[in-house]
Amino acid sequence: MNFGKLTTPFTGLVRVLFVVLGFFGMHQAVQAQTDNLMIVKYVDWSSGSGVGVVIWNPTPNPVDLSKYQFRIFGNGATLAAGPTTTSNLSGILQPCATILVGNDSYVNTNCRNTASVNNFAPFTFGVNGNDIVVLTSTGNSNPAPTDPFQVIDAIGRIGYDAGNDNSQKVDNVNDALFKKKLERAPGNLARYSLTTGTYNPNVTNGPNIWPNNRTTNVTGWTVSSPVCLTNTWPAATATVNAGPDITLACKNLGPIAISGANAGGNNVVVEWSGGKGTFSNPNALNTTYTPSPQDFTRIKLTLRATSGCRQVTDQIIILNGDSTQKAAGLTFTPQNPKVGDTVTFRLQTASPGAVLTGDFNFGDGTPNQISTMVAKHAYRAKGIYNVKVAVKTAANCPLDSVFARVVVAEEPAPVAVKIPNIFTPNNDGHNDTFRPQLPATTAYELQVFNRWGVRIFESKQRDKEWDGKDVSDGVYHIHLKVTYVTGETAAYKVPVTIVR
């Protein structure tokens, strides 16, 4: 191993570089695929000088790089023995972003001027192909060299001297990783793994075996000739489709099945949101939604798919019934019915022209009457009746019920018709005006003539009575026409005498 210079911290701010996160396959999973940084590319240009590593933030949150380090385990150094060189990272790595960490002199000479390297942090120590590059974290910023650390990811196998162990070589070269470019295949999210502080000996051909039996195909990686690294990681976009919109003819407050949704990505997590109601399982693609009474007729639901640092959304609309037809109330006439009167009930609607059907319960124990807009009923006994009408639209969709309170009085005894034939307008407070006794009327016309046939008084109001003050005593002729509330009409012609 060529140690070069001693440990130096990485410098410079880490700029944000977003990449499209790629995954393959479709899952209805509930566990995020990664929760920490990953190494996605590595290159060793020449012995002891040119080394570059690209790390990627697969999480949905910014990562503080000052809590991470690169540690070099040289010439077979074990985890227990510790690294031969350590260098701290710095800056912030945004979600889905990558950064190239490399040997400053070589990258400056060969790669820094290319447009593809625009997020770079330098280090100055050298690495040979038999030295293991390990990404670690202490969990705290700017750690001391003696602070305990966790292995996050690695290139090579800690504790193995790849230069002397033929099983660790790539393409039979003397140094296993010497003069090679290694790139993680899109969708490969398998990390370097340790069991009880050592490399897992039970995995013989898995993605954490590094490298794999002296072939050019390290599991889950591609191996090629060394060239400058780009600090992007090509990938496909995660996808989500919330399925078709749902249209219901009638308003439904029960569970509404949502089907046809799908999401693409690696270990994708899905979550439904929106509306004022509840989901039977908001983390399932196919679920049910139960509307709340506070939901509008047009309910917008959102399906979000999260695959690590990548989130995509899609929406569906539930049209829950016809919002244009609403029962506005219930009216009835007459307002003060008597026993035996026919009461006419009318449904009122807030939508002009809407036709509603009501199931009328008149509150007196008689069978319900189903009728469109208007119903008629006669009560057989006095009392207070609470009327309830269950309303439906023309499409037989139930609407809110409407109510009315009807007070029915007894029919009064018939009033006999009495037309006086004499009255005494002498201001003694008794019989001073001509006042016929009649049942309730809807029309009234009184005319008074003298003996020569001249009309001397006329009234169309029952409370405007003839007082006879402007005429002398004698006989006069009464012509009276009335229309009673029953609809019956009558005409009376009688003489009346004034005596003072």
Buried (B, 14 or more C-beta within 10 A) or exposed (E): BEBBEEBEEBEEEBBEBEBEBBBEEBBBBEEBBBEBBBBBBBBBBBBBBBBBBBBBBBBBEBBBBBBBBBBBBBBBBEBEEEBBBBBBBBBBBBBBBBBBBBBBBBBEEBBBEEEEBEBBBBBEBBBBBBBBBBBBBBEEEEBEEEEEBEBBBBBBBBBBBBBBEEEBBBEEBEBBBBBBBBBBBBBBBBBBBBEEEEBBEEEEEEBBBBBBBBEEEBBBBBBEEBEBBBBBBEBBEBBBBBBEEBEBEBBBEEBBEBEEBBBBBBBBBBBBEBBEBEBBEBEBBBBBBBBEEEBEBEBEBBBBBBBBBBBBEBEBBBBBBBEEBBBBEBEBEEEEBBBEBEBBBEBEBEBEEBEBBBBBBBBBEEEBBEBEBEBEBBBEEBEEBEBBBBBBBEEEBEBEBBEBEBEBEEEEEEEEBEBBEEBBBEEEEEBBBBBBEBBEBEEBBBBBBBEEEEEBBEBEEBEEBBBBEEBEEEEBBBBBBBBBEEEEEEEBEEEBEBEE
